[in-house]
Amino acid sequence: MKSLLLALCLAVVGAGCATSSHDVKRSALGVTKPASALLTELDVPGPVELETVTSCDWAVDRGGLINLDHPTAKAANLKDDEEPVQVFFHALRHPTQGLYIVDTGVETALRDAPERSAMRGVVASAMNMEKMKVLMPLGEWLAKQPKPVAGVFLTHLHPDHITGMADVPAGTPVFTGPGEAAKRTFVNLFAQGAVNRALEGKPALSEWNYTADPQGLFDGAVDVFGDGSVWALWVPGHTPGSTAYLVRSTKGPVLLLGDTSHTRWGWEHDVEPGTFTQDGPRSVESFRKLRAFVAAHPSVQVRFGHQH
């Protein structure tokens, strides 16, 4: 009997568990299109007012953010020291669709009552959340807005990108790339509870309906509102459903990279992220597609996952 129990325990640990047990469904929002369709009006100023808010300052191990084994990183003598970073959320104000946010910053409780935060216990300790200097929690920011948030677009489901989710009103739609919640890893044995708490009270996660892009510009693309103003772009690697968002803002096109590139240094020196990424080779492929896209369209402003 003991041998059987041991075998079962090892099987569970070996398989890991899903990122979240929260329900998922196919998104009813968005129109799947070839990625090349976004080029039609790329340089035409769009209707979306875009605001990036620094929710907190933080510091994490550089080796997770930048591949320190890359020849360029070695030549620069980069070490696995602490790298100063920020946690952001991005506000999209569409003239007819309302207010949406991309990623969620940090929740108010992380500043005011960390013992009640969704990200508490072993997750908070492992992520060194005590090093977070909270500047603008999402809940405090939302309370100042004249209109309620209509939905949340996530780049991915890593805890530092959903840390503010508990401040999002219950019932608010939440959108992710495909396979985000179902991904099984050993780390999720410890993180799933925190992710589930952050998503508590929200509807089933709506997964973007990506299909293979015929020209391979990206792995897939969805015209979010059907008017070419906001695009969800499938860039898997960091996580299975990692999504970048291209916003045709009133001040020109802006690409929200998520953690396809955490840092300015990594992006500018053509060095992909490091150990925080789940699928290194696929991450490199997505990273290169994004860099090639921006090189071909220099009017596009980029905003990195964790640095200005």
Secondary structure, DSSP 8 states (H G I E B T S, - for coil): -HHHHHHHHHHHHHH-EES--S-EEE-SS-EE--GGGGGTTTTS--SBEEEEEEEEEEEEEHHHHS-TTSHHHHHTT--S-EEEEEEEEEEEEETTTEEEEES----HHHHH-GGGSSS-THHHHHTTGGG-EES--HHHHHHT-SS-EEEEE-S---GGGSTTGGGS-TT--EEE-TTTTT-EESTHHHHHHHHHHHHTT---EEE------TT-SSSEEEESSSSSSEEEEE-TTSSTT-EEEEEEETTEEEEE-GGGS--HHHHHTT----TT-S-HHHHHHHHHHHHHHHHH-TT-EEE-SS--
